[in-house]
Each structure stands twice: as C-alpha cells, then as structure tokens.
Amino acid sequence: MGVEKSLIEGCKAAIESINLADRRVIRWTNLKRELLVLAINHNVISKEDIHEWVTERIFAIGILMADHSKRTKEWADHVPSREALAYALAHRQIPKDKIAWICFDHGDTAESFMRGKVDNLPEEVLEQLLATPTPSTVYFDEGIICADGGPCTCGD
C-alpha cells in the first residue's frame, strides 16, 4: 500500500507542477508522463482521477491569473493563462469580490471574456499530459541525427 500511495502522491505533485500558456501545457516532462502512464497501467489511478486533478490545477491557475491581473493591472486577455482564468470564471471558482479586480478591455465583461475559451480545456490538457512526445533530436552512437534524418549541422 505504501508504494501505491507514493505513486499517487507523485502523480498529483506532477500535475500540480504544470502551468498553462494559452492551451499549451508547460513545465511537463517525459518522466512525469511516464509516471502517469505507469500508474494508469497498474490500475493505481484512472484517467478520471487525472481529469479531476487537472481540473483542480486549472482552477488554481485561473485564481492566480485573477490575482496577477489585480497586481499588475494586466488585461485579462493578456495574462499568461487566459484560458485558465476564463475556465475558473465559468465554473465560479473566483469569488465575486476578486472578479471586480480583474481588468477587462475591448468592452469585455467576465461573461463575455470566458465565451469560447473554456470548451474542453481539462480534456485538452489531459490529452497533452498523456501524449507520447515526439523528439526533435534522436541520439545514436554515430552522433546526433536531426529530425530530418540527416546528420546534425547545428554546431557547424
């Protein structure tokens, strides 16, 4: 039971480390992906568990973006993760008093800002977390082979 608990905690910590730039996951590594896949394949966690943790992380990032907008006076559509902000707004995760802090421009309100930005965000993030990465460079004994299949000339 101790190993399973550690694996679950490791998976949660990995998800809590991600950040979002637009709809792209950042701060994610192949090792973290392999940890999730290992836990899923051994029935320690399910995709539903990961979906729940991803949703919680999106909410947390959205709340941070509301605070960021207040602190920096940055417009909502210019914060680093506007989709997370919109998602948190759409799911009423940001208290009403904090919504008043958020700077909107282009005639936006909280309601109009979130339109079109929240569809399937947790599902898109989950898909990115579990996707097999495509390496841009493959290493062989002969040296570095670039993505086009030829020898690397980057250092020449």
N, C-alpha and C positions, 0 to 999 in steps of 0.2 A: 504493500500500500504506500510506503514511503516514496518509492520511485515514481509511481503514478502521480502522487501529489506534487512531487518536484517537477515532473514533466508538465503538468497542468499549470503550475506557477510560472514555469519558464515560458510557456506559450502565451500566457496572459501578459507577462513582462515584455515579451517581444512585440505584441500588439500595442501595448501602452507606449512603446518607443517610437511608433510611426508618427509621421506628420504628413500632411496633405498640402500639395501645391496645385491649385485648381483641382482636377480629379486624379492627379498622379500621386502615387504613394512615394514618399521619400523616407530615407533612413531605414531601408529594408534590405536585408542581405539574403544570399542564398542559404546560409547557415540557419537563419531564422525560418525560412521557408521549409527547409528540410526538417526542422524541429516540429513544425505544424503537421507536415505530411506524415512523419513518424508517429505522432500522437494520434492522428486520424486512422492510419493504417493498423494501429494496435488497439483501436476502439477505446482509447483513453479519453478522447474528446471527439465531438462531432462537428460537422460544418455549421450546425445550428449554434453550437457553443461559440465558435469563432465569429459567426454573424452577430451574436449578441455582444461580444467583446468589441468588435469593430464598431458597432453602433454606439456603444458607450464611449469609445475613443473619439468618434466623430462629434458626439455631443460635447465632450471635454474640449476638443479643439475649437468648436464653434463658440463656446463660452470664452475661451482665451482670445478669440478674434474679436468678440464684443468688447472685452477689456482693452485689447490692442487699439481698437478704433477710438475708444474713450481717451486712452492715454496719449495717443499720437495725433488725434484728430484726423486720422486717415479715413477716407471714404470707404464705406462697406465694400464697394466693388473694387477696391484697391488693396484690401488686406491680403495677407499671404494665402489664406484658405477661405475664399468667399463661399465656396460650396458648403463647407462645414458650418460656416456661420448661417447660411440660408437653411441648411438642414436642421440645425439646432433651433432656429426661429420657427420653422414649420412645425416642429414637434414640441413647441412650448417648453423648451429646456432653458431658455433665457428668461429670467424674471422681468416683469414689466418695467420695473424701475431701471434695469440695465438696458432695456431696449431703447429707452429715451437717451442713453449715452451714445448710441451708435450713430455715426454720421452717414447720412444718405445724400446722394446728389442725383442729378438727372431727373429730378422730380420723383424719385423713388420714395416709397414708404417701406416699412418692414414687410408688408404683404406683397407689394409689387416686386420688391427685391428678391424674394425667395422663389417667385414663379420661374419654372423652367430650370432651376438649379438643383433640385432635390430628388429628381426621379432616379431611383435605383442606386443611390450613392453607396450604401453599405454593400450591395451586391457587386458593384464595380470594384470597390476596394478589396473585397474578399477574393474576387477573381484575380486581381493583381497579386495578392499575397500568395496565392497557391500556384500561380503560373510558373512554368519551368522557364528560367531565364535563358536568353539567347546570348551566348558570349560573343563579344565583338572580336576577341582575340583568342586563338587556341594555341597552347604551348605544346611543342613536340621536342624530342631530343635534338633535332636538327636546328632548332631555333624557334623564333616566333613566326607563326603563319598568320597573316592578317585575315580579316573577314572575307576578303575577295578570293581567298585560297592561295594567293601568291605570297612570296617572302616579304617580310616587313621591311619597308624602306623609310619608316618614320624617323629613324635615327641617322639616316644618311645626309 
